[in-house]
């Protein structure tokens, strides 16, 4: 199983918003769907950007989203069963299905999944679907059930106490191991940006709250 540096994962998650600038590992494929951003890097690493600010998240991720011909409401209502049989938030699942179907056309099964914000919601779902380790930053809650599910242990979520997005949607739950880290001073709304998660990784590893690497099941 692939063992990945958490610091490197944070660097890639921040760089995912300008993926054309990523030089190592090289970007091999980018999802062509107009409303879904996803990249496959060398080594079959799936990189998923999302909304880089809480204002963008509230503006776009909690309002009706149209994927294909289906209109979806990003709220506490609406669930659906995914490929793995787990019940998920309908909007996050629809987003993940686009990525899943795209990877199927490429005949690629990711060995590792990394995502931020909306991408971290999809990271949880796709980590479960593929049985692959994943790291999510600023992760919303996509899972309908409270208890652990198969492959739950493979996912690591790194959240900030001063970021509101990891508490949304309120009726759902995170998958995997959640590290919710505090920092002083608090940043409030800017805390959701990936550049501020870079600092929480450095702080968490400095005080022993985070490991240096993640392989799933640690």
Backbone bond lengths (Angstrom), bond angles and torsions (degrees), N, CA, C in turn:
res aa  C-N    CA-C-N  psi(-1)  N-CA   C-N-CA  omega(-1)  CA-C   N-CA-C  phi
1 X - - - 1.458 - - 1.529 109.87 -
2 X 1.322 116.51 139.24 1.452 120.67 -176.39 1.524 111.42 -68.60
3 X 1.324 115.34 132.56 1.458 123.14 176.29 1.521 106.97 -106.65
4 X 1.353 116.96 126.88 1.452 120.19 -170.14 1.521 110.19 -127.60
5 X 1.327 116.01 138.96 1.459 121.70 176.43 1.526 110.12 -67.52
6 X 1.329 117.38 127.44 1.460 121.18 178.55 1.522 110.59 -66.03
7 X 1.319 116.87 -36.53 1.470 119.86 177.31 1.522 110.50 -63.05
8 X 1.343 117.16 -42.86 1.460 120.51 178.19 1.529 110.73 -65.65
9 X 1.333 117.08 -36.56 1.462 120.57 177.74 1.529 110.41 -62.53
10 X 1.331 117.03 -40.80 1.465 120.94 178.76 1.525 111.08 -65.71
11 X 1.324 116.66 -39.71 1.464 120.81 177.75 1.534 110.44 -62.45
12 X 1.337 116.57 -44.35 1.464 120.36 179.07 1.524 111.63 -66.60
13 X 1.335 117.04 -39.46 1.469 120.03 179.85 1.523 110.90 -62.01
14 X 1.336 116.72 -39.75 1.462 119.59 176.84 1.527 110.72 -68.23
15 X 1.318 116.48 -40.82 1.465 120.69 -178.70 1.526 112.83 -72.61
16 X 1.334 117.67 -15.17 1.464 120.75 -175.86 1.520 113.02 -62.10
17 X 1.340 117.62 -21.47 1.464 121.15 -179.57 1.528 112.21 -77.32
18 X 1.325 116.18 -15.97 1.471 122.06 173.75 1.525 106.84 -132.48
19 X 1.320 115.53 62.18 1.471 121.34 -170.02 1.521 112.71 -60.87
20 X 1.330 117.56 -23.44 1.467 119.72 179.48 1.528 111.71 -66.03
21 X 1.337 116.75 -13.44 1.463 120.52 179.43 1.532 112.51 -94.78
22 X 1.321 117.56 -5.86 1.460 120.36 179.67 1.525 108.85 -75.14
23 X 1.315 116.05 123.76 1.469 120.27 -179.21 1.524 113.30 -107.87
24 X 1.347 116.77 -24.90 1.468 120.05 -179.53 1.537 109.41 -153.07
25 X 1.349 117.17 124.27 1.470 126.66 -7.80 1.522 111.24 -68.47
26 X 1.292 116.45 149.83 1.460 123.13 -173.63 1.530 111.48 -67.06
27 X 1.343 116.48 141.73 1.463 121.84 173.80 1.525 108.46 -75.57
28 X 1.327 116.62 120.16 1.459 121.95 -177.39 1.531 112.00 -95.88
29 X 1.338 116.80 -37.53 1.463 121.62 -178.09 1.529 108.84 -146.75
30 X 1.337 116.87 147.46 1.459 122.46 173.03 1.518 108.71 -127.93
31 X 1.319 116.19 139.01 1.468 120.99 -177.04 1.532 110.04 -63.69
32 X 1.342 117.86 129.86 1.468 120.68 -177.68 1.526 114.04 -82.24
33 X 1.339 118.09 -5.79 1.460 120.60 -176.91 1.525 110.05 -66.05
34 X 1.324 116.63 134.25 1.461 121.94 -174.73 1.528 113.08 -61.89
35 X 1.334 117.67 -34.12 1.459 121.50 -173.30 1.520 113.99 -103.51
36 X 1.324 118.06 2.46 1.463 120.81 -175.62 1.523 109.31 -130.05
37 X 1.336 116.09 125.92 1.459 120.98 178.60 1.534 109.07 -105.30
38 X 1.308 116.74 127.03 1.463 122.10 178.73 1.521 108.29 -159.85
39 X 1.333 115.93 145.22 1.455 121.13 -178.23 1.530 109.58 -136.65
40 X 1.329 115.74 140.22 1.453 121.67 171.07 1.527 107.89 -103.80
41 X 1.340 115.44 123.36 1.447 121.81 178.82 1.528 109.89 -99.26
42 X 1.322 115.68 166.47 1.461 120.16 173.89 1.521 109.96 -50.97
43 X 1.328 116.03 142.01 1.455 120.32 -177.95 1.513 112.66 85.40
44 X 1.351 116.66 10.72 1.473 122.47 179.50 1.527 111.58 59.23
45 X 1.331 115.59 44.18 1.467 121.76 173.81 1.518 107.56 -93.35
46 X 1.331 116.13 125.05 1.464 122.06 179.44 1.529 108.22 -94.01
47 X 1.328 116.89 121.68 1.470 123.11 -176.74 1.524 108.86 -116.38
48 X 1.352 116.18 125.01 1.458 121.38 -171.10 1.525 111.74 -126.14
49 X 1.332 117.92 100.62 1.463 119.35 172.33 1.519 110.25 -73.05
50 X 1.318 116.01 168.01 1.462 120.14 178.18 1.503 109.90 -143.62
51 X 1.326 116.78 -133.16 1.452 121.90 175.65 1.521 107.79 -96.51
52 X 1.324 116.93 125.56 1.456 119.78 -172.14 1.523 113.56 -86.04
53 X 1.333 117.59 -3.83 1.465 119.87 177.02 1.517 108.85 -137.64
54 X 1.325 116.45 153.85 1.461 120.17 179.28 1.528 110.57 -65.43
55 X 1.313 117.35 -30.74 1.469 119.78 178.80 1.531 110.62 -65.86
56 X 1.336 116.20 -41.85 1.465 119.48 175.56 1.522 110.64 -62.78
57 X 1.335 116.06 -41.42 1.464 119.88 -179.74 1.528 110.22 -59.24
58 X 1.321 116.73 -48.92 1.459 120.58 -177.76 1.523 111.35 -67.86
59 X 1.317 115.92 -32.95 1.465 119.62 -177.84 1.522 111.93 -73.87
60 X 1.337 116.29 -42.05 1.454 119.79 -172.52 1.524 114.21 -105.98
61 X 1.313 118.91 -36.94 1.457 120.98 -172.01 1.513 113.44 -86.33
62 X 1.332 118.18 -15.11 1.460 120.37 178.93 1.523 111.71 -113.11
63 X 1.283 117.18 21.42 1.461 121.89 174.73 1.517 107.74 -124.22
64 X 1.338 119.26 169.97 1.456 119.22 -178.56 1.523 111.90 -55.88
65 X 1.324 115.79 134.78 1.454 123.35 179.98 1.522 107.39 -122.68
66 X 1.304 116.96 134.45 1.460 120.22 -177.34 1.529 109.51 -110.22
67 X 1.322 115.53 115.15 1.460 121.85 175.01 1.522 107.22 -119.03
68 X 1.322 115.99 116.13 1.458 118.48 -174.02 1.516 108.98 69.71
69 X 1.317 116.44 -126.42 1.467 120.68 -179.17 1.526 111.89 -109.67
70 X 1.332 116.83 9.21 1.454 120.62 -176.09 1.518 110.25 -107.15
71 X 1.334 115.88 129.34 1.458 119.96 177.36 1.520 108.97 -94.96
72 X 1.317 116.28 131.17 1.456 121.78 -174.30 1.516 109.85 -122.91
73 X 1.314 116.27 142.68 1.453 121.21 178.52 1.520 109.39 -105.11
74 X 1.336 117.38 119.57 1.453 122.20 178.13 1.532 108.72 -81.66
75 X 1.321 117.22 82.93 1.461 121.52 -177.70 1.522 107.88 -145.92
76 X 1.324 116.29 -168.90 1.459 120.47 178.75 1.525 112.51 -76.96
77 X 1.320 117.40 -3.30 1.461 121.49 -179.88 1.526 109.85 -101.06
78 X 1.323 115.83 149.66 1.455 120.69 171.28 1.504 113.78 93.65
79 X 1.342 116.34 113.86 1.459 122.29 176.58 1.527 108.67 -131.90
80 X 1.324 115.60 162.67 1.461 121.74 176.05 1.512 108.35 -155.74
81 X 1.337 116.24 154.83 1.464 120.78 178.75 1.516 110.00 -88.02
82 X 1.336 115.05 134.60 1.451 121.03 179.08 1.511 113.02 -89.06
83 X 1.340 115.68 -174.42 1.466 123.00 -178.79 1.519 111.35 -57.28
84 X 1.344 116.91 -34.36 1.463 120.91 -177.15 1.529 112.89 -83.64
85 X 1.345 117.21 -5.51 1.462 120.88 -179.50 1.509 114.22 92.93
86 X 1.338 118.44 -5.56 1.458 122.34 178.36 1.523 109.74 -80.26
87 X 1.331 116.39 145.83 1.454 121.22 178.36 1.524 109.69 -89.45
88 X 1.345 115.62 125.68 1.460 122.67 -174.65 1.527 111.14 -123.20
89 X 1.310 114.96 167.51 1.462 121.72 168.98 1.531 107.95 -61.08
90 X 1.327 115.85 130.28 1.465 120.73 -170.94 1.525 112.75 -60.50
91 X 1.324 117.36 -42.94 1.462 120.03 -177.88 1.508 112.52 -67.02
92 X 1.351 117.11 -45.46 1.461 120.48 178.91 1.523 110.86 -64.31
93 X 1.344 116.20 -36.76 1.463 119.98 179.05 1.522 110.48 -66.30
94 X 1.333 117.68 -43.27 1.463 120.55 -179.90 1.526 110.79 -60.26
95 X 1.324 116.28 -39.89 1.463 121.63 177.38 1.531 110.32 -62.40
96 X 1.337 115.48 -44.16 1.469 120.86 -178.44 1.522 111.88 -68.18
97 X 1.326 117.41 -34.79 1.465 120.97 -179.67 1.528 111.03 -63.36
98 X 1.334 116.47 -37.55 1.464 119.37 176.97 1.525 109.91 -58.68
99 X 1.334 116.74 -43.48 1.465 121.59 179.65 1.530 110.40 -67.24
100 X 1.334 116.29 -44.05 1.468 121.86 179.88 1.532 110.46 -58.69
101 X 1.328 116.73 -46.06 1.462 120.43 -178.74 1.527 111.49 -68.26
102 X 1.336 116.83 -37.07 1.463 120.86 176.66 1.526 111.00 -61.69
103 X 1.331 117.19 -45.04 1.465 121.26 179.95 1.525 111.28 -65.58
104 X 1.324 116.13 -31.90 1.474 119.74 177.71 1.522 110.65 -63.95
105 X 1.345 117.02 -37.89 1.470 119.80 178.68 1.527 111.22 -67.14
106 X 1.333 116.81 -26.85 1.464 121.62 179.01 1.527 112.16 -89.51
107 X 1.336 116.26 -6.50 1.470 121.76 -175.75 1.531 111.04 57.26
108 X 1.336 115.48 42.90 1.467 121.74 -179.56 1.523 109.13 -117.10
109 X 1.305 114.81 131.55 1.459 121.86 173.60 1.533 106.46 -114.80
110 X 1.324 119.12 110.78 1.463 120.76 -174.46 1.523 112.49 -59.28
111 X 1.323 114.88 142.24 1.462 120.92 175.13 1.525 111.07 -93.94
112 X 1.332 116.47 -16.07 1.462 121.55 -179.69 1.523 107.95 -157.36
113 X 1.345 116.48 146.07 1.463 121.21 -179.12 1.525 108.66 -128.21
114 X 1.336 116.37 132.54 1.461 122.62 179.15 1.518 108.06 -133.00
115 X 1.347 117.23 132.26 1.456 118.60 -179.92 1.513 113.54 -153.19
116 X 1.324 115.81 160.28 1.460 123.56 177.68 1.525 109.22 -127.71
117 X 1.345 116.68 136.44 1.458 123.38 174.08 1.531 110.48 61.65
118 X 1.330 118.02 -122.66 1.463 120.09 176.59 1.527 110.08 -55.91
119 X 1.342 116.17 -36.39 1.460 120.10 175.47 1.514 112.90 -64.02
120 X 1.349 117.67 -28.96 1.468 121.26 177.15 1.520 111.15 -75.32
121 X 1.338 117.70 -30.30 1.470 120.15 172.56 1.524 109.52 -63.71
122 X 1.345 116.08 -45.83 1.468 120.43 178.57 1.526 111.23 -67.68
123 X 1.325 117.81 -31.83 1.465 121.03 177.55 1.520 110.74 -57.98
124 X 1.337 117.21 -42.85 1.460 120.65 -179.46 1.527 110.91 -63.50
125 X 1.314 116.67 -44.20 1.466 121.04 -178.02 1.527 111.01 -67.30
126 X 1.334 116.55 -44.64 1.461 120.09 -176.06 1.521 112.22 -76.77
127 X 1.325 117.78 -30.05 1.464 120.47 172.17 1.520 109.97 -59.90
128 X 1.326 116.39 -41.04 1.469 122.04 177.38 1.530 110.07 -67.08
129 X 1.325 117.49 -45.55 1.464 121.38 -176.12 1.522 112.24 -62.51
130 X 1.339 116.61 -41.16 1.463 121.35 -175.49 1.519 113.47 -95.68
131 X 1.327 117.61 -9.55 1.460 119.97 -174.96 1.511 111.42 63.71
132 X 1.342 115.74 32.07 1.461 122.04 -177.17 1.521 109.92 -108.25
133 X 1.336 118.08 147.35 1.460 119.34 176.07 1.518 110.91 -65.47
134 X 1.342 115.40 148.40 1.453 119.76 -179.76 1.517 111.55 -146.46
135 X 1.324 115.72 152.44 1.464 123.13 174.60 1.518 107.66 -126.03
136 X 1.344 116.31 126.36 1.451 121.12 177.54 1.520 110.68 -120.31
137 X 1.324 116.70 136.30 1.456 123.08 177.50 1.523 109.13 -112.27
138 X 1.352 116.59 137.13 1.471 121.66 -179.81 1.524 109.95 56.55
139 X 1.325 115.55 51.58 1.462 121.69 -167.65 1.527 112.86 -86.62
140 X 1.344 117.45 123.08 1.466 120.62 168.98 1.522 110.85 -69.69
141 X 1.335 116.15 178.88 1.462 122.13 -175.50 1.537 110.10 -105.81
142 X 1.334 118.80 109.52 1.460 120.00 -177.41 1.528 115.57 -101.62
143 X 1.333 118.27 -15.82 1.473 121.08 -168.83 1.523 111.08 -90.23
144 X 1.334 116.63 133.21 1.467 120.85 -178.20 1.524 112.15 -77.47
145 X 1.340 117.77 -39.97 1.470 120.68 -176.77 1.527 109.91 -82.16
146 X 1.334 116.14 154.70 1.467 121.12 -178.26 1.517 113.04 -84.29
147 X 1.307 117.29 -39.70 1.456 120.92 -173.73 1.516 113.23 -78.45
148 X 1.345 116.80 173.49 1.469 120.92 178.51 1.517 111.57 -68.92
149 X 1.326 115.33 152.92 1.456 122.72 176.10 1.529 108.07 -124.54
150 X 1.330 117.07 172.00 1.453 121.08 179.73 1.533 110.42 -57.62
151 X 1.311 116.35 136.56 1.466 125.18 -178.06 1.530 112.83 71.02
152 X 1.334 117.06 10.49 1.459 120.78 179.95 1.528 111.13 -56.16
153 X 1.325 116.15 -36.60 1.464 121.16 -173.68 1.528 113.21 -71.42
154 X 1.323 117.73 -10.31 1.460 120.52 -175.56 1.528 113.57 -81.05
155 X 1.328 116.70 -13.69 1.460 120.64 -171.84 1.529 111.14 -105.65
156 X 1.327 117.02 131.43 1.460 123.65 174.31 1.521 108.45 -114.74
157 X 1.335 116.21 127.45 1.461 121.62 178.81 1.515 109.35 -115.44
158 X 1.316 116.15 130.66 1.454 122.53 -179.80 1.518 108.12 -116.04
159 X 1.325 116.44 111.82 1.456 123.46 -176.42 1.518 110.99 -123.69
160 X 1.322 115.90 156.38 1.464 122.31 176.26 1.525 109.50 -104.17
161 X 1.341 116.82 141.91 1.455 121.01 176.82 1.528 111.69 -62.46
162 X 1.337 117.60 -31.16 1.460 120.56 -176.53 1.524 113.21 -89.36
163 X 1.329 118.20 10.11 1.465 123.62 176.84 1.528 108.34 -106.42
164 X 1.330 117.77 125.17 1.468 120.92 -176.33 1.531 112.45 -80.09
165 X 1.327 117.88 -24.07 1.466 120.75 -172.99 1.527 112.86 -59.93
166 X 1.358 120.40 -39.89 1.464 119.38 179.32 1.529 114.44 -62.40
167 X 1.323 118.20 -10.46 1.462 121.37 176.66 1.524 112.77 -93.40
168 X 1.328 117.10 3.28 1.459 122.04 -175.75 1.532 110.57 -115.43
169 X 1.342 117.35 151.10 1.463 127.93 -17.60 1.535 110.79 -69.00
170 X 1.312 117.46 144.25 1.454 122.00 -169.33 1.512 115.64 -63.02
171 X 1.330 118.57 -26.45 1.469 121.42 -176.78 1.529 112.54 -86.59
172 X 1.344 117.88 -0.15 1.460 121.49 -176.25 1.527 110.37 -111.49
173 X 1.331 115.79 179.28 1.460 121.69 -172.78 1.523 110.67 -134.84
174 X 1.326 114.63 156.97 1.462 120.86 174.10 1.522 110.44 -79.42
175 X 1.319 115.22 159.08 1.463 121.87 170.55 1.525 108.18 -106.26
176 X 1.325 116.18 142.16 1.455 120.25 171.64 1.508 114.54 85.77
177 X 1.320 114.81 -159.01 1.459 122.88 -177.56 1.525 109.17 -90.89
178 X 1.329 116.12 124.92 1.462 121.15 -177.28 1.518 109.47 -108.62
179 X 1.333 115.82 125.62 1.455 122.69 172.72 1.526 107.01 -109.76
180 X 1.326 115.91 104.39 1.470 120.08 179.20 1.526 107.59 -102.84
181 X 1.322 115.55 108.39 1.454 121.59 -169.38 1.525 111.19 -105.47
182 X 1.313 115.44 141.74 1.465 120.89 178.03 1.520 109.40 -100.56
183 X 1.319 115.30 154.82 1.454 121.42 178.90 1.522 108.09 -146.59
184 X 1.303 116.16 148.18 1.457 121.20 179.51 1.531 108.38 -127.48
185 X 1.338 119.08 124.39 1.461 126.84 8.55 1.529 111.78 -83.06
186 X 1.330 116.48 158.81 1.454 121.64 177.00 1.525 109.47 -73.56
187 X 1.351 115.05 149.83 1.466 119.82 -177.93 1.522 112.93 -106.53
188 X 1.346 118.36 -11.95 1.464 122.04 -177.75 1.524 110.51 55.80
189 X 1.338 119.12 -127.63 1.466 121.20 -173.46 1.524 113.71 -56.65
190 X 1.343 120.61 -42.79 1.469 117.88 -179.73 1.525 113.40 -64.46
191 X 1.335 117.76 -14.30 1.466 120.53 -175.38 1.522 112.72 -60.31
192 X 1.327 118.33 -22.50 1.466 120.89 -175.57 1.527 112.78 -74.64
193 X 1.311 118.26 -22.34 1.463 121.44 -177.68 1.524 110.45 -63.00
194 X 1.319 116.10 142.72 1.459 120.51 -174.78 1.521 112.17 -63.30
195 X 1.319 118.05 -29.12 1.474 118.93 179.54 1.521 111.24 -63.00
196 X 1.341 117.36 -28.06 1.458 120.38 178.35 1.528 111.77 -82.44
197 X 1.321 116.97 -17.84 1.462 119.92 171.65 1.531 111.03 -77.73
198 X 1.322 116.81 -25.84 1.458 119.11 173.50 1.529 110.53 -59.44
199 X 1.339 116.78 -41.60 1.467 119.86 -178.38 1.519 111.75 -70.08
200 X 1.350 117.08 -32.84 1.463 119.57 -179.42 1.528 110.21 -72.59
201 X 1.329 117.72 -29.95 1.466 120.53 174.76 1.523 109.95 -65.36
202 X 1.323 116.10 -46.54 1.468 119.69 178.89 1.524 110.70 -60.16
203 X 1.337 116.64 -43.55 1.464 121.24 -179.76 1.528 110.89 -66.02
204 X 1.337 116.92 -46.31 1.456 121.17 -178.15 1.511 113.05 -63.33
205 X 1.327 117.05 -37.86 1.459 119.47 178.18 1.526 110.75 -74.48
206 X 1.329 116.44 -30.76 1.453 119.81 178.38 1.516 113.26 -67.36
207 X 1.360 116.99 -34.26 1.472 119.79 -178.87 1.531 113.21 -100.74
208 X 1.332 116.97 7.15 1.458 120.89 176.12 1.510 115.49 83.90
209 X 1.345 118.23 6.20 1.466 120.82 -179.43 1.529 112.21 -77.23
210 X 1.326 117.12 -21.74 1.460 121.68 179.72 1.528 109.66 -124.56
211 X 1.330 116.90 143.12 1.477 119.06 171.83 1.520 110.15 -74.44
212 X 1.303 116.94 169.66 1.455 120.06 178.43 1.529 111.35 -82.25
213 X 1.343 117.45 -29.24 1.454 122.60 -177.78 1.526 110.48 -132.93
214 X 1.335 115.29 160.64 1.459 120.41 177.87 1.532 109.09 -136.52
215 X 1.310 115.75 125.03 1.460 120.95 177.16 1.528 112.00 -118.55
216 X 1.336 116.18 -1.64 1.460 120.08 -175.97 1.514 111.04 90.58
217 X 1.312 117.41 134.14 1.460 121.18 176.85 1.511 114.69 75.89
218 X 1.338 117.93 21.67 1.454 120.88 -179.88 1.532 110.49 -80.54
